[in-house]
Amino acid sequence: MALSFSALKTFLNEKAVQYNTPTFIESDPIQIPKRFSKKEDVEIAGFFAATIAWGNRASIIKSANRIMNLMDDAPYDFVLNATTKDWEGVTPFAHRTFNTIDLQFFMRALQHIYLKHGGLHTLLSPRSKETHMDQAICRLRQVFFSIEHPQRTTKHLANPAKGSAAKRIHMFLRWMVRQDKNGVDFGIWDNISPSLLSCPLDVHSGNVARKLGLLSRKQNDQKALRELDNSLRSLDPKDPVKYDFALFGLGVFEKF
């Protein structure tokens, strides 16, 4: 689909407006953190929902609600105060390859992060001169796995340092950071500029981006993410990931 720059920008702006509405929430995992109002509850609920966000979206939502129920529907209080007995009580659980062992460790890791490192917001806040969020994700990952952990759990938190596009964590960052006037994204991490965000790159967004000439690389890896970053930032340098709604909507809802 060959469009001029101005026509492409107009088309994607229209699609972003079309899909960036509260009705988007009805079928999206972002509805899980939407259950909460306290900042830390939103962060933790969003982090778990994003962590297991692969596969059928109805199944993701069901599994994420199950995690919230296992945490007594008070994720921050649970993370702060849970004991070994509490962690051992969150069983059985399975979503795809994310199982009870992984869930128990993620809860322990989050407790360590909130008690010792100021929480997810602090760890994921970029430092000066960083031009995207990958370095912050790597810092989070380093702290996350700094405590004793089952080796199997490391695959459930993406590693940009090894070339991952880190789709799920970038989706979580969009939720927390992006200043959304339409009531979808939260924008509660307002010290982080939305200009630093990257579009969550998956099969749907990648295929649409290629058809529109925004992306040429065939693999959905970190190099492709940087290429897509550059394309989307040329369209809107201040809010490039608003186009996630356009790419996702075109791919999932319109089978573009």
C-alpha positions in Angstrom: 0.0 0.0 0.0 2.0 3.0 -1.3 0.9 6.3 0.3 2.6 9.6 0.4 4.0 10.7 3.8 1.1 13.2 4.3 -1.5 10.7 3.2 0.0 8.0 5.4 0.0 10.3 8.4 -3.6 11.3 7.8 -4.7 7.7 7.5 -2.9 6.5 10.6 -4.1 9.5 12.6 -7.6 8.7 11.7 -7.2 5.1 12.6 -5.6 6.0 15.9 -8.5 8.2 16.8 -10.9 5.5 15.7 -9.5 2.8 18.0 -8.1 4.9 20.9 -11.5 5.0 22.7 -12.8 3.5 25.9 -14.5 0.7 23.9 -11.0 -0.6 23.2 -10.8 -1.5 26.9 -13.7 -4.0 26.6 -11.6 -6.7 24.9 -8.1 -5.7 26.0 -5.9 -6.8 29.0 -5.7 -3.1 30.0 -9.1 -3.7 31.7 -7.2 -5.6 34.5 -5.4 -2.5 35.9 -8.5 -0.4 35.2 -10.1 -2.3 38.1 -7.9 -0.2 40.5 -7.3 3.4 41.4 -4.2 3.3 43.7 -1.0 3.9 41.6 0.8 0.9 42.9 -2.2 -1.4 42.4 -2.4 -0.2 38.8 1.3 -0.8 38.2 1.3 -4.3 39.6 -1.9 -5.4 38.0 -0.8 -3.9 34.7 2.6 -5.6 35.0 1.0 -9.1 35.5 -1.5 -8.5 32.8 1.2 -7.5 30.3 3.5 -10.3 31.4 1.0 -13.0 30.4 -0.3 -11.1 27.3 0.2 -13.7 24.6 -2.4 -15.9 23.0 -6.1 -15.4 22.9 -7.1 -12.1 24.6 -10.1 -13.6 26.4 -7.8 -16.2 27.9 -5.3 -13.5 28.9 -8.0 -11.5 30.7 -9.3 -14.6 32.4 -5.8 -15.6 33.6 -5.0 -12.1 34.7 -8.2 -11.9 36.7 -7.2 -15.2 38.3 -3.9 -13.7 39.4 -5.7 -10.7 40.9 -8.0 -13.1 42.8 -5.0 -15.0 44.1 -3.7 -11.7 45.4 -7.0 -11.0 47.2 -7.7 -8.3 44.7 -5.3 -6.1 46.5 -2.0 -6.5 44.5 0.1 -3.8 46.2 -0.9 -4.9 49.7 -0.2 -8.5 48.8 3.2 -7.8 47.3 4.3 -5.7 50.3 3.1 -8.2 53.0 3.1 -11.7 51.5 5.0 -14.4 53.3 6.3 -17.7 52.0 3.1 -19.3 53.1 1.1 -16.8 51.0 3.2 -17.4 47.9 2.9 -21.2 48.3 -0.9 -20.6 48.5 -1.1 -19.2 44.9 -1.5 -22.6 43.3 -2.3 -24.1 40.9 -1.8 -21.5 38.1 -1.0 -21.8 34.5 -1.3 -19.5 31.5 0.5 -21.0 28.5 4.0 -21.6 29.7 3.7 -19.2 32.7 3.0 -21.5 35.6 2.8 -21.5 39.4 6.6 -21.5 39.8 6.8 -18.4 37.6 4.0 -16.6 39.4 5.4 -17.3 42.8 8.8 -15.9 41.8 7.3 -12.8 40.1 5.5 -12.0 43.3 8.8 -12.4 45.3 10.7 -10.3 42.8 8.1 -7.5 43.0 8.2 -7.6 46.8 12.0 -7.1 46.6 11.6 -4.3 44.1 9.0 -2.4 46.1 10.7 -2.8 49.4 14.3 -2.3 48.3 14.3 -0.4 45.0 11.4 2.1 45.1 9.0 0.1 42.9 8.5 -0.5 39.2 8.2 3.3 38.4 11.6 4.1 39.9 13.4 1.2 38.1 11.8 1.9 34.8 12.4 5.7 34.8 15.0 6.5 32.1 18.2 8.3 32.9 19.4 11.5 31.1 20.3 11.2 27.4 18.6 7.8 27.0 16.5 7.9 23.8 14.3 4.9 24.3 13.2 2.6 27.1 15.4 -0.5 26.4 18.1 0.5 28.9 15.5 1.0 31.7 14.0 -2.4 30.9 17.5 -4.0 31.2 18.0 -2.3 34.6 14.6 -3.7 35.7 15.6 -7.1 34.5 18.9 -7.0 36.3 17.2 -6.2 39.7 14.3 -8.6 39.0 16.7 -11.5 38.8 19.2 -10.4 41.4 17.5 -12.6 44.0 17.6 -16.3 43.8 15.3 -17.5 41.0 14.4 -20.6 39.0 16.1 -20.4 35.7 12.9 -21.1 33.8 11.4 -17.7 35.0 14.0 -15.6 33.1 12.2 -16.2 29.8 9.1 -14.4 31.0 10.8 -11.0 31.2 12.2 -9.9 27.9 15.8 -9.0 27.4 16.5 -6.2 25.0 20.2 -6.7 25.5 19.8 -10.0 23.6 17.8 -8.5 20.7 14.2 -8.9 22.0 11.6 -6.5 20.8 10.1 -6.8 24.4 6.6 -6.4 23.1 4.8 -7.0 26.4 6.9 -4.7 28.6 6.6 -2.0 25.9 2.8 -2.4 26.1 3.0 -2.0 29.9 5.0 1.1 29.5 2.5 2.5 27.0 -0.2 2.0 29.6 1.7 3.7 32.4 3.4 6.5 30.6 1.3 7.7 27.6 -0.8 10.8 28.3 -4.1 9.7 26.9 -7.0 12.2 26.8 -9.4 9.4 25.7 -9.3 7.4 28.9 -7.4 4.3 27.7 -3.8 4.6 28.8 -3.2 5.8 32.3 -0.3 8.3 32.0 0.5 8.0 35.8 4.2 7.9 35.2 4.3 11.5 34.2 8.0 12.1 34.7 8.7 9.9 31.6 8.2 11.4 28.2 5.9 9.5 25.8 8.4 10.4 23.1 10.7 7.7 24.5 8.1 4.9 24.1 8.2 2.1 21.5 5.3 0.5 19.8 4.6 -3.0 21.1 5.8 -5.0 18.1 4.0 -8.3 17.4 2.7 -10.3 14.4 -0.3 -7.9 13.9 1.5 -4.6 14.2 4.5 -5.8 12.4 2.5 -7.1 9.4 0.5 -3.9 9.1 3.6 -1.8 9.5 5.3 -3.7 6.6 2.3 -3.3 4.3 2.3 0.5 5.0 6.0 0.8 4.3 6.8 1.7 8.0 9.0 -1.4 8.4 11.1 -3.4 6.1 12.9 -5.8 8.4 11.2 -9.3 8.4 11.9 -10.4 11.9 10.0 -8.9 14.9 13.2 -8.2 16.9 14.9 -5.2 18.4 16.3 -4.0 15.1 12.8 -4.0 13.7 11.6 -2.1 16.7 14.2 0.6 16.2 13.2 0.9 12.5 9.5 1.2 13.5 10.4 3.7 16.2 12.0 6.0 13.6 9.1 5.7 11.3 6.5 6.4 14.0 8.5 9.3 15.5 8.7 10.9 12.1 4.9 10.9 12.1 4.5 12.2 15.6 7.7 12.8 17.6 5.8 13.6 20.8 3.4 10.6 20.9 4.6 8.0 18.5 2.9 5.0 20.2 -0.6 6.4 19.7 -0.1 4.6 16.4 -0.1 1.3 18.3 -3.9 1.7 18.3 -3.9 2.2 14.5 -1.6 -0.7 13.7 -3.3 -3.1 16.2 -6.8 -2.1 15.1 -6.0 -2.5 11.4 -4.5 -5.9 12.0 -6.9 -7.4 14.5 -10.2 -5.8 13.8 -9.9 -5.1 10.1 -7.6 -7.9 9.0 -5.7 -5.3 7.0 
